């Protein structure tokens, strides 16, 4: 019986190593910083369209496509902006006090550079 337990334990450890489970697994770090710092990390030269104390927003274009990058002064301001924007559909890459909005392939590419979490809006239209 003791040998069977060792075999099972060995298999569990081997599976964990092969699949990347365990303490050595890597979670991508979510980027932080100013609008310009985030844009540089995403390989974008931002064209600023909104520049206020509460919100800075820019249009970006990279080899992956076009998107909007926004930074916020507060977490609450960010969440309120996302909640309102989600009614128009779209895909959102969300980090701490920043959001990138674009089509799915663009957001997927940005996720690899900026980290964050992906949220999807729901289009509400009268048609």
TORDRENGU-38604 format. One record per residue: residue in one letter; residue number from 1; chain; x, y, z of N, C-alpha, C in turn. Coordinates in Angstrom, 1 decimal. Layout:
N
+--------+-----+--------+--------+--------+--------+--------+--------+--------+--------+--------+--------+
: residu : num : chaine :    npx :    npy :    npz :   capx :   capy :   capz :    cpx :    cpy :    cpz :
+--------+-----+--------+--------+--------+--------+--------+--------+--------+--------+--------+--------+
:      A : NUM :      A :      X :      Y :      Z :      X :      Y :      Z :      X :      Y :      Z :
...
+--------+-----+--------+--------+--------+--------+--------+--------+--------+--------+--------+--------+
This chain:
127
+--------+-----+--------+--------+--------+--------+--------+--------+--------+--------+--------+--------+
: residu : num : chaine :    npx :    npy :    npz :   capx :   capy :   capz :    cpx :    cpy :    cpz :
+--------+-----+--------+--------+--------+--------+--------+--------+--------+--------+--------+--------+
:      X :   1 :      A :    0.8 :   -1.2 :    0.0 :    0.0 :    0.0 :    0.0 :    0.9 :    1.3 :    0.0 :
:      X :   2 :      A :    2.0 :    1.2 :    0.7 :    2.8 :    2.4 :    0.8 :    3.4 :    2.7 :   -0.5 :
:      X :   3 :      A :    3.8 :    1.7 :   -1.3 :    4.4 :    2.0 :   -2.7 :    3.3 :    2.6 :   -3.6 :
:      X :   4 :      A :    2.1 :    2.1 :   -3.5 :    1.0 :    2.7 :   -4.3 :    0.8 :    4.2 :   -4.0 :
:      X :   5 :      A :    0.9 :    4.6 :   -2.8 :    0.8 :    6.0 :   -2.4 :    1.9 :    6.8 :   -3.0 :
:      X :   6 :      A :    3.1 :    6.3 :   -3.0 :    4.3 :    7.0 :   -3.6 :    4.1 :    7.1 :   -5.1 :
:      X :   7 :      A :    3.6 :    6.1 :   -5.7 :    3.4 :    6.2 :   -7.2 :    2.4 :    7.3 :   -7.5 :
:      X :   8 :      A :    1.3 :    7.3 :   -6.8 :    0.2 :    8.3 :   -7.0 :    0.8 :    9.7 :   -6.8 :
:      X :   9 :      A :    1.5 :    9.9 :   -5.7 :    2.1 :   11.2 :   -5.4 :    3.1 :   11.6 :   -6.5 :
:      X :  10 :      A :    3.9 :   10.6 :   -7.0 :    4.8 :   10.9 :   -8.1 :    4.1 :   11.3 :   -9.3 :
:      X :  11 :      A :    3.0 :   10.7 :   -9.6 :    2.2 :   11.1 :  -10.8 :    1.6 :   12.5 :  -10.7 :
:      X :  12 :      A :    1.1 :   12.8 :   -9.5 :    0.5 :   14.1 :   -9.2 :    1.6 :   15.2 :   -9.4 :
:      X :  13 :      A :    2.8 :   15.0 :   -8.8 :    3.9 :   15.9 :   -8.9 :    4.3 :   16.1 :  -10.4 :
:      X :  14 :      A :    4.4 :   15.0 :  -11.1 :    4.8 :   15.1 :  -12.5 :    3.8 :   15.8 :  -13.4 :
:      X :  15 :      A :    2.5 :   15.6 :  -13.1 :    1.5 :   16.3 :  -13.9 :    1.5 :   17.8 :  -13.5 :
:      X :  16 :      A :    1.7 :   18.1 :  -12.3 :    1.8 :   19.5 :  -11.9 :    3.0 :   20.2 :  -12.5 :
:      X :  17 :      A :    4.1 :   19.6 :  -12.7 :    5.3 :   20.1 :  -13.3 :    5.1 :   20.3 :  -14.8 :
:      X :  18 :      A :    4.5 :   19.3 :  -15.4 :    4.3 :   19.4 :  -16.9 :    3.2 :   20.4 :  -17.2 :
:      X :  19 :      A :    2.2 :   20.6 :  -16.5 :    1.1 :   21.5 :  -16.8 :    1.4 :   22.9 :  -16.2 :
:      X :  20 :      A :    2.5 :   23.1 :  -15.5 :    2.8 :   24.4 :  -15.0 :    2.1 :   24.8 :  -13.7 :
:      X :  21 :      A :    1.5 :   23.8 :  -13.1 :    0.8 :   24.1 :  -11.8 :    1.8 :   24.1 :  -10.7 :
:      X :  22 :      A :    1.5 :   24.8 :   -9.6 :    2.4 :   24.8 :   -8.5 :    2.9 :   26.2 :   -8.2 :
:      X :  23 :      A :    3.9 :   26.3 :   -7.3 :    4.4 :   27.6 :   -6.9 :    5.2 :   28.2 :   -8.0 :
:      X :  24 :      A :    5.7 :   27.5 :   -9.0 :    6.5 :   28.1 :  -10.0 :    5.7 :   28.7 :  -11.2 :
:      X :  25 :      A :    4.4 :   28.7 :  -11.2 :    3.6 :   29.2 :  -12.2 :    3.7 :   30.7 :  -12.2 :
:      X :  26 :      A :    3.6 :   31.4 :  -13.4 :    3.8 :   32.8 :  -13.5 :    2.5 :   33.5 :  -13.9 :
:      X :  27 :      A :    2.2 :   34.5 :  -13.1 :    1.0 :   35.4 :  -13.4 :    1.6 :   36.7 :  -14.0 :
:      X :  28 :      A :    1.1 :   37.1 :  -15.2 :    1.6 :   38.3 :  -15.8 :    1.3 :   39.5 :  -14.9 :
:      X :  29 :      A :    2.2 :   40.4 :  -14.9 :    2.1 :   41.6 :  -14.1 :    1.3 :   42.6 :  -14.9 :
:      X :  30 :      A :    0.3 :   43.3 :  -14.2 :   -0.5 :   44.3 :  -14.9 :    0.3 :   45.6 :  -14.9 :
:      X :  31 :      A :    0.4 :   46.3 :  -16.0 :    1.1 :   47.5 :  -16.2 :    0.4 :   48.6 :  -15.4 :
:      X :  32 :      A :    1.2 :   49.6 :  -15.0 :    0.7 :   50.8 :  -14.4 :    1.5 :   52.0 :  -14.9 :
:      X :  33 :      A :    1.0 :   53.2 :  -14.6 :    1.7 :   54.4 :  -15.0 :    0.9 :   55.4 :  -15.6 :
:      X :  34 :      A :    1.5 :   56.4 :  -16.2 :    0.8 :   57.5 :  -16.9 :    0.3 :   57.0 :  -18.3 :
:      X :  35 :      A :   -0.5 :   57.8 :  -18.9 :   -1.0 :   57.5 :  -20.2 :    0.1 :   57.2 :  -21.2 :
:      X :  36 :      A :    1.1 :   58.1 :  -21.1 :    2.3 :   58.0 :  -22.0 :    3.1 :   56.8 :  -21.7 :
:      X :  37 :      A :    3.3 :   56.4 :  -20.4 :    4.0 :   55.2 :  -20.1 :    3.3 :   53.9 :  -20.5 :
:      X :  38 :      A :    2.0 :   53.9 :  -20.3 :    1.2 :   52.7 :  -20.8 :    1.3 :   52.6 :  -22.3 :
:      X :  39 :      A :    1.1 :   53.8 :  -23.0 :    1.2 :   53.8 :  -24.5 :    2.6 :   53.3 :  -25.0 :
:      X :  40 :      A :    3.6 :   53.7 :  -24.3 :    5.0 :   53.3 :  -24.7 :    5.1 :   51.8 :  -24.6 :
:      X :  41 :      A :    4.6 :   51.2 :  -23.5 :    4.7 :   49.8 :  -23.2 :    3.8 :   49.0 :  -24.3 :
:      X :  42 :      A :    2.8 :   49.7 :  -24.8 :    1.9 :   49.0 :  -25.8 :    2.4 :   49.4 :  -27.2 :
:      X :  43 :      A :    3.5 :   50.1 :  -27.3 :    4.1 :   50.4 :  -28.6 :    3.2 :   51.3 :  -29.4 :
:      X :  44 :      A :    2.7 :   52.4 :  -28.7 :    1.7 :   53.3 :  -29.4 :    2.2 :   54.7 :  -29.1 :
:      X :  45 :      A :    2.0 :   55.6 :  -30.1 :    2.3 :   57.0 :  -29.9 :    0.9 :   57.6 :  -29.7 :
:      X :  46 :      A :    0.5 :   58.0 :  -28.5 :   -0.9 :   58.4 :  -28.2 :   -1.2 :   59.7 :  -28.8 :
:      X :  47 :      A :   -2.4 :   59.8 :  -29.4 :   -3.0 :   61.1 :  -29.8 :   -4.1 :   61.5 :  -28.8 :
:      X :  48 :      A :   -3.7 :   62.4 :  -27.9 :   -4.6 :   62.7 :  -26.8 :   -5.8 :   63.4 :  -27.2 :
:      X :  49 :      A :   -7.0 :   62.9 :  -26.8 :   -8.3 :   63.5 :  -27.2 :   -9.0 :   64.2 :  -26.0 :
:      X :  50 :      A :   -8.7 :   63.7 :  -24.8 :   -9.3 :   64.2 :  -23.6 :   -8.1 :   64.4 :  -22.6 :
:      X :  51 :      A :   -8.0 :   65.5 :  -22.0 :   -6.9 :   65.8 :  -21.0 :   -7.5 :   66.6 :  -19.9 :
:      X :  52 :      A :   -8.1 :   65.9 :  -18.9 :   -8.6 :   66.6 :  -17.7 :   -8.0 :   66.0 :  -16.5 :
:      X :  53 :      A :   -8.3 :   66.5 :  -15.3 :   -7.8 :   66.0 :  -14.1 :   -8.3 :   64.6 :  -13.8 :
:      X :  54 :      A :   -9.6 :   64.3 :  -14.2 :  -10.2 :   63.0 :  -13.9 :   -9.9 :   62.0 :  -14.9 :
:      X :  55 :      A :   -9.7 :   62.4 :  -16.2 :   -9.6 :   61.4 :  -17.3 :   -8.7 :   61.9 :  -18.3 :
:      X :  56 :      A :   -7.8 :   61.0 :  -18.8 :   -6.9 :   61.3 :  -19.9 :   -7.2 :   60.2 :  -20.9 :
:      X :  57 :      A :   -7.5 :   60.6 :  -22.1 :   -7.9 :   59.6 :  -23.1 :   -7.1 :   59.9 :  -24.4 :
:      X :  58 :      A :   -6.7 :   58.8 :  -25.1 :   -6.0 :   58.9 :  -26.4 :   -6.3 :   57.8 :  -27.3 :
:      X :  59 :      A :   -6.2 :   58.2 :  -28.6 :   -6.4 :   57.2 :  -29.7 :   -5.0 :   56.6 :  -30.0 :
:      X :  60 :      A :   -5.0 :   55.3 :  -30.2 :   -3.7 :   54.6 :  -30.5 :   -3.9 :   53.8 :  -31.7 :
:      X :  61 :      A :   -2.8 :   53.6 :  -32.5 :   -2.8 :   52.7 :  -33.6 :   -1.5 :   52.0 :  -33.6 :
:      X :  62 :      A :   -1.5 :   50.6 :  -33.6 :   -0.3 :   49.8 :  -33.7 :   -0.5 :   48.8 :  -34.8 :
:      X :  63 :      A :    0.5 :   48.0 :  -35.0 :    0.5 :   47.0 :  -36.1 :   -0.7 :   46.0 :  -35.8 :
:      X :  64 :      A :   -1.2 :   46.0 :  -34.6 :   -2.3 :   45.1 :  -34.2 :   -3.7 :   45.7 :  -34.5 :
:      X :  65 :      A :   -3.7 :   47.0 :  -34.7 :   -5.0 :   47.7 :  -34.9 :   -5.2 :   49.0 :  -34.1 :
:      X :  66 :      A :   -6.4 :   49.6 :  -34.1 :   -6.6 :   50.8 :  -33.4 :   -7.4 :   50.5 :  -32.1 :
:      X :  67 :      A :   -7.2 :   51.4 :  -31.2 :   -7.9 :   51.3 :  -29.9 :   -7.8 :   52.6 :  -29.2 :
:      X :  68 :      A :   -8.6 :   52.7 :  -28.1 :   -8.6 :   53.9 :  -27.2 :   -8.0 :   53.5 :  -25.9 :
:      X :  69 :      A :   -7.1 :   54.3 :  -25.4 :   -6.4 :   54.1 :  -24.1 :   -6.8 :   55.2 :  -23.2 :
:      X :  70 :      A :   -7.3 :   54.9 :  -22.0 :   -7.8 :   55.9 :  -21.1 :   -7.2 :   55.7 :  -19.7 :
:      X :  71 :      A :   -6.8 :   56.7 :  -19.0 :   -6.3 :   56.6 :  -17.6 :   -7.2 :   57.5 :  -16.7 :
:      X :  72 :      A :   -7.4 :   57.1 :  -15.5 :   -8.3 :   57.7 :  -14.6 :   -7.6 :   58.2 :  -13.3 :
:      X :  73 :      A :   -8.1 :   59.2 :  -12.7 :   -7.6 :   59.7 :  -11.4 :   -8.0 :   58.8 :  -10.3 :
:      X :  74 :      A :   -9.2 :   58.2 :  -10.4 :   -9.7 :   57.4 :   -9.3 :  -10.2 :   56.0 :   -9.8 :
:      X :  75 :      A :  -10.2 :   55.1 :   -8.9 :  -10.8 :   53.8 :   -9.2 :  -12.3 :   53.9 :   -9.5 :
:      X :  76 :      A :  -12.9 :   54.7 :   -8.7 :  -14.4 :   55.0 :   -8.8 :  -14.7 :   55.6 :  -10.2 :
:      X :  77 :      A :  -13.9 :   56.6 :  -10.6 :  -14.1 :   57.2 :  -11.9 :  -13.9 :   56.2 :  -13.0 :
:      X :  78 :      A :  -13.0 :   55.3 :  -12.9 :  -12.7 :   54.3 :  -13.9 :  -13.9 :   53.3 :  -14.0 :
:      X :  79 :      A :  -14.4 :   52.9 :  -12.8 :  -15.5 :   51.9 :  -12.8 :  -16.8 :   52.6 :  -13.4 :
:      X :  80 :      A :  -17.1 :   53.8 :  -13.1 :  -18.2 :   54.5 :  -13.6 :  -18.1 :   54.6 :  -15.1 :
:      X :  81 :      A :  -16.9 :   54.9 :  -15.6 :  -16.7 :   55.1 :  -17.1 :  -16.9 :   53.7 :  -17.8 :
:      X :  82 :      A :  -16.4 :   52.7 :  -17.2 :  -16.6 :   51.3 :  -17.8 :  -18.0 :   50.9 :  -17.8 :
:      X :  83 :      A :  -18.7 :   51.1 :  -16.7 :  -20.1 :   50.7 :  -16.6 :  -21.0 :   51.4 :  -17.6 :
:      X :  84 :      A :  -20.7 :   52.7 :  -17.9 :  -21.4 :   53.4 :  -18.9 :  -21.0 :   53.0 :  -20.3 :
:      X :  85 :      A :  -19.7 :   52.8 :  -20.5 :  -19.2 :   52.4 :  -21.9 :  -19.7 :   51.0 :  -22.3 :
:      X :  86 :      A :  -19.8 :   50.1 :  -21.3 :  -20.1 :   48.7 :  -21.6 :  -21.5 :   48.6 :  -22.3 :
:      X :  87 :      A :  -22.4 :   49.5 :  -22.1 :  -23.7 :   49.5 :  -22.8 :  -23.5 :   49.7 :  -24.3 :
:      X :  88 :      A :  -22.4 :   50.1 :  -24.8 :  -22.2 :   50.3 :  -26.2 :  -21.4 :   49.1 :  -26.9 :
:      X :  89 :      A :  -21.2 :   48.1 :  -26.1 :  -20.5 :   46.9 :  -26.6 :  -19.0 :   47.1 :  -26.5 :
:      X :  90 :      A :  -18.2 :   46.3 :  -27.2 :  -16.8 :   46.4 :  -27.2 :  -16.1 :   45.5 :  -26.3 :
:      X :  91 :      A :  -14.8 :   45.5 :  -26.4 :  -14.0 :   44.6 :  -25.5 :  -13.0 :   45.6 :  -24.8 :
:      X :  92 :      A :  -12.9 :   45.4 :  -23.5 :  -12.2 :   46.3 :  -22.6 :  -11.0 :   45.5 :  -21.9 :
:      X :  93 :      A :   -9.8 :   46.0 :  -22.0 :   -8.7 :   45.5 :  -21.2 :   -8.6 :   46.5 :  -20.0 :
:      X :  94 :      A :   -8.7 :   46.0 :  -18.8 :   -8.8 :   46.8 :  -17.6 :   -7.7 :   46.5 :  -16.7 :
:      X :  95 :      A :   -7.0 :   47.6 :  -16.3 :   -5.9 :   47.6 :  -15.4 :   -6.2 :   48.5 :  -14.2 :
:      X :  96 :      A :   -5.3 :   48.8 :  -13.3 :   -5.6 :   49.7 :  -12.2 :   -5.5 :   51.1 :  -12.7 :
:      X :  97 :      A :   -6.7 :   51.8 :  -12.8 :   -6.8 :   53.2 :  -13.2 :   -6.5 :   53.4 :  -14.7 :
:      X :  98 :      A :   -6.7 :   52.3 :  -15.5 :   -6.6 :   52.5 :  -17.0 :   -7.4 :   51.4 :  -17.7 :
:      X :  99 :      A :   -7.8 :   51.8 :  -18.9 :   -8.6 :   50.9 :  -19.8 :   -8.1 :   51.1 :  -21.2 :
:      X : 100 :      A :   -8.1 :   50.0 :  -21.9 :   -7.9 :   50.0 :  -23.4 :   -9.1 :   49.4 :  -24.0 :
:      X : 101 :      A :   -9.7 :   50.0 :  -25.0 :  -10.9 :   49.6 :  -25.7 :  -10.6 :   49.4 :  -27.2 :
:      X : 102 :      A :  -11.0 :   48.2 :  -27.7 :  -10.8 :   47.9 :  -29.1 :  -11.5 :   46.6 :  -29.4 :
:      X : 103 :      A :  -11.2 :   46.2 :  -30.6 :  -11.8 :   44.9 :  -31.1 :  -11.0 :   43.8 :  -30.4 :
:      X : 104 :      A :  -11.6 :   42.6 :  -30.4 :  -11.1 :   41.4 :  -29.7 :   -9.6 :   41.2 :  -30.1 :
:      X : 105 :      A :   -9.2 :   41.1 :  -31.3 :   -7.8 :   40.8 :  -31.7 :   -6.8 :   41.8 :  -31.1 :
:      X : 106 :      A :   -7.2 :   43.1 :  -31.2 :   -6.4 :   44.1 :  -30.7 :   -6.2 :   44.0 :  -29.2 :
:      X : 107 :      A :   -7.3 :   43.8 :  -28.5 :   -7.3 :   43.7 :  -27.0 :   -6.5 :   42.5 :  -26.6 :
:      X : 108 :      A :   -6.6 :   41.4 :  -27.3 :   -5.8 :   40.2 :  -27.0 :   -4.3 :   40.5 :  -27.2 :
:      X : 109 :      A :   -3.9 :   41.2 :  -28.2 :   -2.5 :   41.5 :  -28.4 :   -2.0 :   42.5 :  -27.3 :
:      X : 110 :      A :   -2.9 :   43.4 :  -26.9 :   -2.5 :   44.4 :  -25.8 :   -2.4 :   43.6 :  -24.5 :
:      X : 111 :      A :   -3.2 :   42.7 :  -24.3 :   -3.2 :   41.9 :  -23.0 :   -1.8 :   41.3 :  -22.8 :
:      X : 112 :      A :   -1.2 :   40.9 :  -23.8 :    0.2 :   40.3 :  -23.7 :    1.2 :   41.3 :  -23.3 :
:      X : 113 :      A :    1.0 :   42.6 :  -23.6 :    1.9 :   43.7 :  -23.3 :    1.6 :   44.4 :  -22.0 :
:      X : 114 :      A :    0.3 :   44.5 :  -21.7 :   -0.1 :   45.3 :  -20.6 :   -0.7 :   44.5 :  -19.4 :
:      X : 115 :      A :   -1.0 :   43.3 :  -19.6 :   -1.6 :   42.5 :  -18.5 :   -3.1 :   43.0 :  -18.4 :
:      X : 116 :      A :   -3.6 :   42.9 :  -17.2 :   -5.0 :   43.4 :  -16.9 :   -6.0 :   42.2 :  -17.1 :
:      X : 117 :      A :   -7.2 :   42.6 :  -17.1 :   -8.3 :   41.6 :  -17.3 :   -9.2 :   42.1 :  -18.4 :
:      X : 118 :      A :   -9.8 :   41.1 :  -19.1 :  -10.6 :   41.4 :  -20.2 :  -12.1 :   41.4 :  -19.8 :
:      X : 119 :      A :  -12.8 :   42.5 :  -20.2 :  -14.2 :   42.5 :  -19.9 :  -14.9 :   42.8 :  -21.3 :
:      X : 120 :      A :  -16.1 :   42.3 :  -21.4 :  -16.9 :   42.5 :  -22.7 :  -18.1 :   43.2 :  -22.4 :
:      X : 121 :      A :  -18.4 :   44.3 :  -23.2 :  -19.6 :   45.0 :  -23.1 :  -20.8 :   44.3 :  -23.8 :
:      X : 122 :      A :  -22.0 :   44.8 :  -23.6 :  -23.2 :   44.3 :  -24.2 :  -23.8 :   45.4 :  -25.0 :
:      X : 123 :      A :  -23.9 :   45.3 :  -26.3 :  -24.5 :   46.3 :  -27.1 :  -26.1 :   46.3 :  -26.9 :
:      X : 124 :      A :  -26.5 :   47.5 :  -26.5 :  -28.0 :   47.7 :  -26.4 :  -28.4 :   48.7 :  -27.4 :
:      X : 125 :      A :  -29.2 :   48.2 :  -28.4 :  -29.7 :   49.1 :  -29.4 :  -31.2 :   48.9 :  -29.6 :
:      X : 126 :      A :  -31.8 :   49.9 :  -30.2 :  -33.2 :   49.9 :  -30.4 :  -33.7 :   49.2 :  -31.6 :
:      X : 127 :      A :  -32.7 :   48.6 :  -32.4 :  -33.1 :   47.9 :  -33.6 :  -33.3 :   46.5 :  -33.5 :
+--------+-----+--------+--------+--------+--------+--------+--------+--------+--------+--------+--------+
